[in-house]
Amino acid sequence: MRLAVVSATGTLGFCRLFLGILQAAILASLTFAHADDIGDNSIFQSTMLEAQLPKPLSDMTATYLGSSDDGVYIAGGCDDPNGNVFVDDPDFPGFSCGSISDTLYRFDVSESTIREVAKMPRPRYRHAAFGIQGRLWLVGGRDLNDDIVVEVDSYDTATDTWTTFTDLPVSLATSDVGGFSHGDYGYIVGGYSQDYKAQATTWRLLTTAALVNNSLANDDAVEIVNGLAEARGDVAAAFDNNFGYVSGGFTDVNKFCEPLASVSAYSFDSGEWSSLPDLAFARGDKGLAAFDGHIYALGGERQIENICAVTADTPDPGDLTVAVDVAERFDLGEGNTEWTLLDDLPIHRFRFAAVAVPARHEVLTFGGQQAYNADCQCLAATTDIVQYKEVPQESGTSDAGHGYWLLPMKMIVFAITYMTLIA
C-alpha cells in the first residue's frame, strides 16, 4: 500500500509527550515478554540468525523450492537503506522507496549462508512469487515510477538463467499481491490495480504450458478461477497440502483506514474459496506461513485506529502507520474458531518476506521495515534473517496464558497512540 498522509486534529504538547512515554513503556514490556506456551510441552521461539541479507531489503519475496533444492530465493524488493522515506509532496504527501532491487539471492537453509545468483531481468518490488519444479516465477509488483510490472519472469535454478514472458493480459497485472503454487499451477490472488483499487481476482498460470509454448497467450497457460469474496491488497499468502490461504490486507473501499481481519482458504481440489475465523489482530503487510496443520501470521502494520475519522491538521509522518510485533497461529483442526496469540516478534516489523520450511518445521523471515524513525523521517529496512519454530519447553518455564492478555495490552497501545495523535 502506498502510505499517504491523512488529516488529523489537535496540537502536540505535554499531554502528547506523557502519552508517548507511556506508550513506549507498554511496548517495551510487550517486546520483552517470555515465549508463549502454545502446546502441552512446546513454545514458539525466535532466533536471530548470524547470517544476514547483504543489504537492507523490504517488499521482496522469499520462496522455498523444496528439500531437494533446500534454498530460499529472495527476489527484488526496496533496497533503499532507509526503506520508505517521507516525501512532503503537496499533491500526495507520504512515504516512498527511492531504490528498487534487481538482485536475486539464494539462502542455503542447511548451511545458513546466502549468496547472489543471476540478476533479475528488471527491478521490481511488492510482487508475487511461487516456485515449481526447480523454477522461481515472479509476477506483478511495481517499478521505481510506481507503474505495475507486466512482464512475468521465470528463473531456472539448474542453469542460473531467466526467461521472460511479455504477453500477460494487463488486466491481470497487480501489485501488493499474493501468490502460491500447487502441482504445475501458480496462483495469483488479489492485489492493487495501477490506480490502487483493491482486486478480488484469482487466476492461475499453468507453468508447463507456458514453457512449452514460450507464451502466456494460449488458452492453456492462463485461467481466471473463482475470486475472493473480499477484494484486498497488501495480501499475505501461504499454502500447505491442498489449500492456499490469504489474510488481512487493506482495501480502498474503506479508504485504507482500517486493515482487514478476514481469512480465506482456497481448495485446490474444488477450486472454491471458504472463510476461516478472523485474525485476532487485523493488519496488512505481514508475513504468512503454513505447515504441520497450522497457519502463522507474523508482524505487519495498521493505521492508528479511527485515523480517518479525525479531520483537520496534518499529523506527523510517524502517526501514519504503526508497525506491530504480533504473532498468532490458527490450528486447522475441526472445530477451531479463533487464532491463538503467540510471543511477540523480536522487533516491530512489516513488509518483510516470510516462508515456511516444512521439513524443518520452521518459518524464516527476511528483512522488512521497522517502526518510524524521526531522525531520517523513514521506515528503515533491515538485513535481519529470523527463524521461528516450536521447540520443547523446559520444565518450570511455562508462561501459559500469556497470549490471553497480549491482545488487550496491544489494544491499549493503539488507544494511547490514537490519544497521542489527537492531543
Order of alpha helices (4+ residues) and beta strands (2+ residues): beta-alpha-beta-beta-beta-beta-beta-beta-beta-beta-beta-beta-beta-beta-beta-beta-alpha-beta-beta-beta-beta-beta-beta-beta-beta-beta-beta-beta-beta-beta-beta-beta-beta-beta-alpha
